[in-house]
């Protein structure tokens, strides 16, 4: 696998039903899964006051 300049590959285990719905969302919206994950992680970081809404890069 090639090297990324601004991204890091990582592995995790996910609830089967959540993953199926996530993949369906990515397919239906035609938004790449990586972009959806970035947005979800940013939302969690805002929720737990790790970053501010203004620091978010994704909508």
C-alpha positions as CSV (number, residue, x, y, z in Angstrom):
1,X,0.0,0.0,0.0
2,X,1.2,3.5,-0.8
3,X,2.1,6.1,1.7
4,X,-0.3,8.9,2.6
5,X,0.9,12.5,3.1
6,X,-2.0,13.7,5.1
7,X,-3.7,10.5,6.3
8,X,-3.0,7.5,8.4
9,X,-4.3,4.0,7.8
10,X,-5.7,2.2,10.9
11,X,-7.8,-0.8,11.7
12,X,-10.7,-1.2,14.1
13,X,-13.6,-3.5,14.7
14,X,-17.1,-2.1,14.3
15,X,-20.6,-3.3,15.1
16,X,-21.9,-5.3,12.0
17,X,-25.2,-3.4,11.8
18,X,-23.6,0.0,12.1
19,X,-21.0,-0.8,9.5
20,X,-23.7,-2.0,7.0
21,X,-25.7,1.2,7.5
22,X,-22.5,3.3,7.2
23,X,-21.5,1.6,3.9
24,X,-25.1,2.1,2.7
25,X,-24.9,5.8,3.6
26,X,-21.6,6.2,1.7
27,X,-23.0,4.4,-1.3
28,X,-26.3,6.4,-1.4
29,X,-24.6,9.8,-0.8
30,X,-21.6,9.0,-3.0
31,X,-19.5,10.5,-0.2
32,X,-16.2,8.5,0.4
33,X,-16.2,6.5,3.6
34,X,-13.0,8.2,4.7
35,X,-14.7,11.7,4.5
36,X,-17.7,10.5,6.4
37,X,-15.4,9.0,9.1
38,X,-13.5,12.3,9.3
39,X,-16.8,14.2,9.9
40,X,-18.0,11.7,12.5
41,X,-14.7,11.9,14.4
42,X,-14.7,15.7,14.3
43,X,-18.3,15.7,15.7
44,X,-17.2,13.5,18.6
45,X,-14.2,15.7,19.3
46,X,-16.6,18.8,19.4
47,X,-19.0,16.9,21.6
48,X,-16.3,16.1,24.2
49,X,-14.7,19.6,23.9
50,X,-11.5,18.5,22.4
51,X,-11.9,20.9,19.5
52,X,-14.3,23.7,18.8
53,X,-16.9,23.9,16.0
54,X,-14.7,26.6,14.4
55,X,-11.8,24.2,14.2
56,X,-13.7,21.6,12.2
57,X,-12.5,21.0,8.7
58,X,-15.7,19.1,7.5
59,X,-19.2,20.4,7.5
